[in-house]
Amino acid sequence: MLRLYRAADELRQALGRSPTTSELADHLHLTEPEVLEAWEAAETRIGLSLDRSAGDDTDQSLGDLMAAPGPREELEDLLVLADLIAELPELERQVVVMRFYQDLNQDDIAARVDCSQMQVSRRLRRALDRLRTQLVEA
């Protein structure tokens, strides 16, 4: 496989273009079916480059189409977070837990705590502001 890549690079430089299968076969003293088989084997072992074009009609690369990784929580932050949430007033703590740990939306939370969605939104914002302030101070 390494010989095939080396030969393809050498011929590409010498010819100023990608070599044909027959040119590679002649250079390597192989038959065309052997070269094709070697290319197929090589393709199964190579991961796609994220710099590779996403298609013929686009300037985008495969990497451009990938979602950016989400933020990672640091272990220390997660350990401190539980203590900070425990310090919140009862209703704010309940709202934060339902929203971020039970993955409930604001309407569902409002129904459970018997208030409006707007009140839930305000309580969440207030709780998150307190958590940010406490985190900075911690």
C-alpha positions in Angstrom: 0.0 0.0 0.0 2.8 2.4 0.9 4.4 1.6 -2.5 1.1 2.6 -4.2 1.0 5.9 -2.5 4.6 6.6 -3.1 4.2 5.8 -6.8 1.1 7.9 -7.1 2.9 10.9 -5.5 6.0 10.4 -7.8 3.8 10.2 -10.9 1.7 13.2 -9.9 4.8 15.3 -9.6 6.3 14.0 -12.8 3.1 14.3 -14.9 1.7 17.4 -13.2 -1.7 15.6 -12.8 -3.0 12.5 -11.1 -1.8 9.3 -12.8 -4.2 6.9 -14.5 -4.6 3.4 -13.4 -2.6 2.1 -16.4 0.3 4.5 -15.6 0.4 3.3 -12.0 0.3 -0.3 -13.2 3.2 0.3 -15.6 5.2 2.2 -12.9 4.7 -0.6 -10.3 4.9 -3.5 -12.8 1.4 -4.6 -11.8 -1.7 -5.3 -13.8 -4.5 -2.7 -13.7 -6.8 -5.0 -11.7 -4.1 -5.4 -9.1 -3.7 -1.6 -8.9 -7.5 -1.2 -8.5 -7.6 -3.9 -5.8 -4.8 -2.2 -4.0 -6.6 1.2 -4.2 -9.8 -0.4 -2.9 -7.9 -1.9 0.0 -6.2 1.4 0.8 -9.5 3.3 0.7 -10.9 1.1 3.4 -8.0 1.9 5.7 -8.0 5.7 5.3 -10.3 7.9 7.3 -11.9 10.8 5.4 -10.1 14.1 5.8 -12.3 16.9 7.3 -10.6 19.2 4.7 -12.1 17.1 1.9 -14.7 18.8 -0.3 -18.3 18.2 0.8 -19.4 17.9 -2.9 -18.7 18.9 -6.4 -20.9 22.0 -6.3 -19.7 23.5 -3.0 -16.7 25.1 -1.6 -17.5 23.7 1.9 -15.4 21.0 3.4 -16.7 18.0 5.4 -15.4 19.8 8.5 -17.5 22.8 7.8 -20.6 20.6 8.0 -19.8 19.1 11.4 -21.3 20.5 14.5 -18.9 22.2 16.9 -18.3 20.3 20.1 -20.4 21.4 23.0 -18.9 22.9 26.1 -17.4 20.4 28.5 -18.0 20.5 32.2 -15.0 20.3 34.4 -15.3 17.9 37.3 -14.6 20.6 39.8 -17.5 22.7 38.4 -19.9 19.8 38.7 -18.9 19.1 42.3 -19.3 22.8 43.3 -22.6 23.1 41.3 -24.5 20.7 43.5 -23.6 22.7 46.6 -24.5 26.0 44.9 -27.9 24.6 43.8 -28.6 23.4 47.3 -28.1 27.0 48.6 -30.8 28.4 46.3 -34.2 29.3 47.7 -36.5 26.3 47.6 -38.7 27.3 44.6 -35.7 28.4 42.5 -33.9 25.1 43.4 -37.0 23.1 42.3 -37.2 25.0 39.0 -33.5 24.5 38.2 -33.7 20.8 39.0 -36.8 20.3 36.9 -35.4 22.2 34.0 -31.8 21.0 33.9 -31.9 17.6 35.6 -35.4 16.4 34.7 -35.3 18.2 31.3 -38.7 19.7 31.6 -39.7 22.7 29.6 -41.0 25.9 31.3 -44.7 25.1 30.6 -44.4 21.7 32.3 -42.5 23.2 35.2 -45.2 25.9 35.5 -47.9 23.3 35.8 -46.0 21.4 38.5 -45.3 24.4 40.7 -48.7 26.1 40.0 -47.5 29.3 38.4 -47.2 30.9 34.9 -44.5 30.1 32.4 -43.4 33.7 32.7 -42.9 33.3 36.4 -40.9 30.1 35.8 -38.7 32.0 33.2 -38.0 34.8 35.8 -37.2 32.3 38.5 -34.8 30.4 36.3 -33.1 33.6 35.2 -32.8 34.7 38.8 -31.5 31.3 39.9 -28.9 31.2 37.1 -27.8 34.7 38.0 -27.3 33.7 41.6 -25.4 30.5 40.5 -23.1 32.5 38.3 -22.4 35.0 41.0 -21.7 32.2 43.5 -19.5 30.3 41.1 -17.4 33.4 40.5 -17.1 33.9 44.2 -16.3 30.3 44.9 
